């Protein structure tokens, strides 16, 4: 089968096309013919091996798993003899959290992994896009911030893959949403449901007089130190970027009852229930996919280059 294989850490060009063996499902696995996969900043980070913790976990000199990609959607081609709830022909959305592998024509996943059937009115590309940003946004807003009706939430990077779904989810939880983005993305963020919008090229949200119950830095550009002045007395600062400073601030602020800093390894916290919940919201129109660009599998390096411009709106999707 065709796959995009990473031969070392480095620039996008280290990812090259190769023919590799097609996998066979184990007793409790399903074989998925992949139709769509997602590309985001985390995929670029794994390709580069930065920050250093990635190399410490996934291989010091070269990646332990040569085929990258976590979120995938496709059609089940075969199932193991002990699989009970998924059958051949099902359209499924899955996450390969432990060993990646979405940038290939086929992937085997355990039935017990984050893997759900896609609603009939949702395409493969839409499903994988919503999973890409929506699963992370859900973990931070619902599970970490415990967002409630009437709370005020500010989302920095509101037009990105995590941010655009964070806006939609925050509105689902009946919060008042302020989105921070550039002027060119105001219409997109407003359509997603933002009540207020701040153009970061014209105004610094950390210097406004308004206070927020939650500040979600979905792009990891502003620190807890700079954001805490716009947090309420018991406000929560969330960030998607793992830095030593945020770990220290999490530990320190957890000792008190005031403003808190929170980071979570959202990818490792995903499960079937989360994906099923996101697909149900997509099915009824509460969550809508926002796809910026599509690239064929062989142009994965170009897709990652575009992601690294930090100018994408919503998702970048790999098509098969």
Secondary structure, 3 states (H helix, E strand, C coil): CEEEEECCCCCHHHEEEEECCCCCCCCCEEEEEEEEEEECHHHHHHHHCCCHHHHHHHCCCCCCCCECCCEEEEEEEEECCCCCCCCCCCEEEEECCCCCCCCECEEEEECCCCEEECCCCCCHHHHHHHHHHHHHHHHHHHHHCCCCCCCEEEEECCCEHHHHHHHHHHHHCCCEEEEEECHHHHHHHHHHCCCEEEECCCCCHHHCCCCEEEEEECCCCCCHHHHHHHEEEEEEEEECCCCHHHHHHHHHHCCCCCCEEEECCHHHHCCHHHHHHHHHHHHCCCCCCCEEEEEEHHHHHHHHHHHCCCCCCEEEEEEC
